[in-house]
């Protein structure tokens, strides 16, 4: 059994710069943890792209291995809950940020981070969902906690062509909601409709220059993956007693608005924090995604790339050119 493996490593370079690419590592370089996992698949998220650029807001120290998602089989474990050969997944916590992540043929993590792969779900499907699917599911649960069913009216999904947005569109549609997809990629409108959107709008339609504290009520609920002024507009346009689940900040972290939507319309702003989701809730969501909330035809929005090609994906995601989900095949292909 080999104790060396390949990983995508971000390392310090000269003059304060960094270098990144595939490197050979040994098991004694792995961080502490009770469970060592042979990784089959990971995924690419915006946070991973930042980590691959050694972004100081994500990466604490170099060298670093990105990848906030990982799925594979247990290699070794000192925790009785996990036996060698057991299929598992890890998303969130410090994986890929504070601790080396899933862009590696082998990882070692605390046992309390590990989730048994739900029955009937493959490691590939788990990573096609990954943190993005897990986050989308939390957003839908937030709407349901506010007792908002399909009868509440149209649900706006911002950043609908991205990872979280695309899965949210599919999942909400499957559950009977009337989904409006907001995107900057109007040339992909046909694909968004095929994924379940009733209609597609330009993201600029959610950029209001009005300073009014409330705008015409349009949305029964919303899933916002963007943040900034887009979230501000969506909140001001949400119908009374609606809910907006917010999980993104790529467009900004500031909310330039009054409390009027909350106090006059009774709007709920539900913040979604996937990384620190409590374990029992995490387990329940994954089991839900493997059963009654199973996302149909997930392969329609999934692209699979080998670990060797992940740098190209990073470039595209930072340029806003990605569509749907990208899964990283970490384990060498059979016969390779």
C-alpha positions in Angstrom: 0.0 0.0 0.0 1.5 3.3 -1.1 2.1 6.0 1.5 2.6 8.7 -1.2 -0.1 10.3 -3.2 -0.9 13.3 -5.5 -2.5 16.5 -4.5 -3.0 20.0 -5.8 -0.8 22.1 -3.6 -0.6 25.9 -3.2 2.9 26.8 -2.1 4.8 30.0 -1.2 6.8 31.4 -4.0 9.2 34.3 -4.4 8.5 37.9 -3.7 5.4 37.3 -1.8 3.7 35.4 -4.7 2.6 31.8 -4.7 2.7 28.8 -7.0 0.2 26.0 -7.4 0.0 22.6 -9.1 0.2 18.9 -8.6 2.7 17.6 -6.1 3.6 14.3 -4.4 2.9 14.2 -0.7 3.4 11.6 2.0 1.1 10.5 4.7 3.3 12.0 7.4 2.5 15.5 5.9 -1.2 15.1 6.5 -2.8 17.0 9.4 -4.0 15.3 12.6 -7.3 13.4 12.6 -8.8 10.1 13.4 -9.9 9.1 9.9 -7.8 8.9 6.8 -9.8 8.8 3.5 -8.9 7.7 0.0 -10.6 10.4 -2.0 -12.5 9.5 -5.2 -14.1 12.8 -6.0 -14.1 16.4 -4.9 -15.6 19.5 -6.4 -14.9 23.1 -7.4 -16.5 26.0 -5.5 -15.9 29.7 -5.5 -14.1 29.4 -2.1 -11.8 26.7 -3.6 -10.9 29.1 -6.5 -9.9 31.7 -3.9 -7.9 29.1 -2.0 -6.1 28.1 -5.2 -5.0 31.8 -5.4 -3.8 31.8 -1.8 -6.5 34.3 -0.9 -5.7 35.4 2.7 -9.4 35.4 3.6 -9.6 31.7 3.0 -6.1 30.2 3.4 -4.5 30.6 6.8 -1.0 29.4 5.8 0.9 27.8 3.0 1.4 25.2 1.7 -2.3 24.5 1.4 -4.5 22.0 -0.4 -7.9 23.4 -1.5 -11.2 21.5 -1.7 -14.0 22.1 0.7 -15.7 18.8 -0.4 -14.5 15.2 -0.5 -16.0 11.8 -1.0 -14.3 8.4 -1.0 -13.6 5.4 1.3 -12.1 5.1 4.7 -8.5 4.0 4.5 -7.7 3.9 8.2 -9.6 4.9 11.3 -9.1 5.0 15.1 -12.8 5.8 15.6 -15.1 2.7 15.8 -17.8 4.4 13.8 -15.7 4.2 10.6 -14.2 1.0 9.2 -11.7 0.7 6.3 -13.6 0.5 3.0 -16.6 2.4 4.3 -17.9 5.0 1.8 -18.0 8.5 3.3 -18.1 12.2 2.5 -16.8 15.4 4.2 -18.1 18.9 3.5 -17.6 22.1 5.4 -16.0 22.5 8.8 -12.4 23.6 8.1 -11.8 21.3 5.1 -10.1 23.2 2.4 -9.6 26.4 4.4 -8.2 25.9 7.9 -7.1 22.4 7.1 -5.9 20.7 3.9 -8.8 19.8 1.6 -10.2 17.4 -0.9 -8.0 18.1 -3.9 -5.9 15.3 -2.8 -5.9 11.5 -3.3 -5.7 11.2 0.5 -7.0 13.3 3.4 -7.0 13.0 7.1 -9.8 14.6 9.2 -11.4 14.6 12.6 -13.9 11.7 12.9 -16.7 14.2 13.8 -16.4 15.7 10.3 -17.2 12.5 8.5 -20.6 11.6 7.2 -21.4 8.1 6.1 -22.4 8.1 2.4 -26.2 7.8 2.3 -27.6 4.6 1.0 -28.2 4.7 -2.7 -25.9 7.8 -3.3 -22.6 7.4 -5.2 -19.5 9.3 -4.3 -19.8 11.0 -7.7 -23.4 12.1 -7.0 -22.3 13.3 -3.5 -19.8 15.6 -5.0 -22.1 16.8 -7.8 -24.1 18.1 -4.8 -21.3 18.9 -2.4 -21.4 22.0 -0.3 -23.4 23.7 -3.1 -26.2 21.1 -2.9 -26.1 21.0 0.8 -26.4 24.8 0.9 -29.3 24.8 -1.6 -31.1 22.3 0.6 -30.6 24.4 3.7 -32.1 27.4 1.7 -35.2 25.4 0.8 -35.6 24.2 4.4 -35.4 27.9 5.6 -38.3 28.8 3.3 -40.3 25.8 4.6 -39.6 26.8 8.2 -41.4 30.1 7.4 -44.3 27.9 6.1 -43.8 29.1 2.6 -45.0 26.5 0.1 -45.6 26.7 -3.7 -48.7 28.7 -3.1 -46.7 31.7 -1.7 -45.8 32.8 -5.2 -42.8 33.0 -7.4 -39.4 32.2 -5.8 -36.5 34.3 -7.1 -33.1 32.5 -7.3 -30.1 34.8 -7.9 -26.9 33.5 -9.4 -29.0 30.8 -10.9 -26.4 29.4 -13.3 -23.9 28.8 -10.5 -23.5 25.8 -8.3 -25.9 26.6 -5.4 -28.3 28.5 -7.7 -28.6 25.7 -10.3 -29.3 23.1 -7.7 -31.8 25.4 -5.9 -33.6 25.9 -9.2 -33.9 22.1 -9.7 -34.8 21.3 -6.1 -37.4 24.0 -5.8 -39.0 23.1 -9.1 -39.2 19.4 -8.1 -41.0 20.5 -4.9 -43.6 22.4 -7.0 -42.4 26.0 -6.6 -42.6 28.5 -9.4 -39.0 29.5 -9.9 -37.7 32.6 -11.5 -34.0 32.4 -12.3 -31.8 35.5 -12.3 -28.6 35.3 -14.2 -25.9 37.2 -16.0 -25.8 34.5 -18.6 -29.0 35.0 -20.6 -27.6 32.9 -23.4 -28.1 29.9 -21.0 -31.8 30.8 -20.4 -32.9 27.6 -22.2 -30.8 25.5 -20.0 -32.2 27.1 -16.8 -35.7 26.5 -18.1 -34.8 22.9 -18.8 -33.6 22.7 -15.2 -37.0 23.8 -13.9 -37.2 27.6 -14.0 -40.6 29.0 -15.1 -38.9 32.1 -16.5 -35.4 33.7 -16.6 -34.6 37.4 -15.9 -31.4 39.4 -16.4 -29.5 40.0 -13.1 -29.6 43.7 -13.9 -33.3 43.6 -13.3 -32.5 43.2 -9.6 -30.3 46.3 -9.5 -32.6 49.1 -8.4 -31.4 52.7 -8.1 -34.4 53.7 -6.1 -33.8 54.8 -2.6 -37.3 53.8 -1.4 -37.2 51.6 1.6 -39.8 49.3 -0.1 -40.3 48.4 -3.7 -43.2 46.7 -5.5 -43.7 43.3 -4.0 -42.8 40.6 -6.5 -41.5 37.5 -4.8 -43.1 35.1 -2.5 -39.6 34.0 -1.4 -36.0 34.1 -2.5 -32.7 32.2 -2.5 -29.9 34.7 -2.9 -26.4 33.4 -3.7 -25.0 36.8 -4.6 -25.3 39.3 -1.8 -24.7 43.0 -2.0 -27.1 45.3 -3.8 -28.9 42.3 -5.4 -29.9 41.0 -1.9 -31.0 44.5 -0.9 -33.3 44.7 -3.9 -34.7 41.2 -3.4 -35.5 42.0 0.2 -37.3 45.2 -0.7 -39.3 43.4 -3.4 -40.4 40.4 -1.3 -44.1 40.0 -0.5 -45.4 40.3 3.1 -44.3 37.5 5.4 -41.9 36.1 2.8 -38.5 34.8 3.4 -35.1 35.2 1.6 -32.4 32.7 2.3 -29.0 34.3 1.8 -25.9 32.3 1.3 -23.5 34.3 -0.9 -21.4 37.5 -0.9 -19.7 37.6 -4.3 -21.4 40.9 -5.1 -20.6 42.4 -1.7 -21.0 42.1 2.0 -22.9 45.4 2.7 -26.7 45.8 3.0 -27.6 49.4 2.2 -31.2 49.4 3.3 -33.6 50.2 6.1 -35.4 47.8 8.4 -38.8 48.5 6.7 -39.0 45.2 4.8 -38.7 43.4 8.2 -40.9 45.6 10.3 -43.6 46.6 7.7 -43.8 43.5 5.6 -42.6 40.9 8.2 -39.9 39.6 5.9 -37.5 37.0 7.2 -33.8 37.1 6.2 -32.5 33.6 6.8 -28.7 33.4 6.9 -27.3 30.0 5.7 -24.0 28.9 7.2 -23.0 25.5 5.7 -19.5 25.0 7.1 -20.6 24.9 10.8 -23.9 23.2 10.4 -24.5 20.9 13.4 -23.7 17.3 12.8 -27.2 15.8 13.3 -28.8 18.4 11.1 -26.0 17.8 8.5 -26.7 14.1 8.6 -30.5 14.6 8.2 -30.0 16.9 5.2 -27.7 14.4 3.4 -30.2 11.6 4.0 -33.0 13.9 2.6 -30.9 14.6 -0.5 -30.5 10.8 -1.0 -34.2 10.1 -0.7 -37.3 12.4 -1.0 -35.3 15.4 -2.1 -33.1 13.5 -4.5 -32.1 15.9 -7.3 -33.2 14.4 -10.6 -30.9 14.3 -13.6 -28.1 15.8 -11.6 -25.7 14.9 -14.4 -27.4 17.6 -16.6 -25.7 20.3 -14.6 -22.4 18.5 -13.8 -19.1 18.5 -15.5 -16.3 16.1 -14.4 -12.7 17.1 -14.7 -9.5 15.2 -13.7 -7.4 16.7 -10.8 -4.7 17.6 -13.4 -7.1 20.0 -15.1 -8.4 21.8 -12.0 -6.3 24.9 -12.6 -8.3 25.7 -15.8 -11.5 25.5 -13.8 -10.2 27.9 -11.2 -9.5 30.5 -14.0 -13.0 30.1 -15.4 -14.8 30.3 -12.1 -12.9 33.5 -11.1 -14.0 35.0 -14.5 -17.6 34.0 -13.9 -17.6 31.6 -16.8 -18.7 28.4 -15.0 -22.1 26.9 -15.3 -23.7 24.4 -12.8 -21.4 22.1 -10.9 -17.8 20.9 -11.6 -16.7 17.6 -10.0 -13.0 16.8 -9.7 -12.1 13.2 -10.3 -9.3 12.9 -7.7 -8.6 9.1 -7.8 -6.6 8.0 -10.9 -8.8 6.6 -13.7 -8.8 2.9 -14.0 -5.7 1.7 -15.8 -4.0 5.1 -15.4 
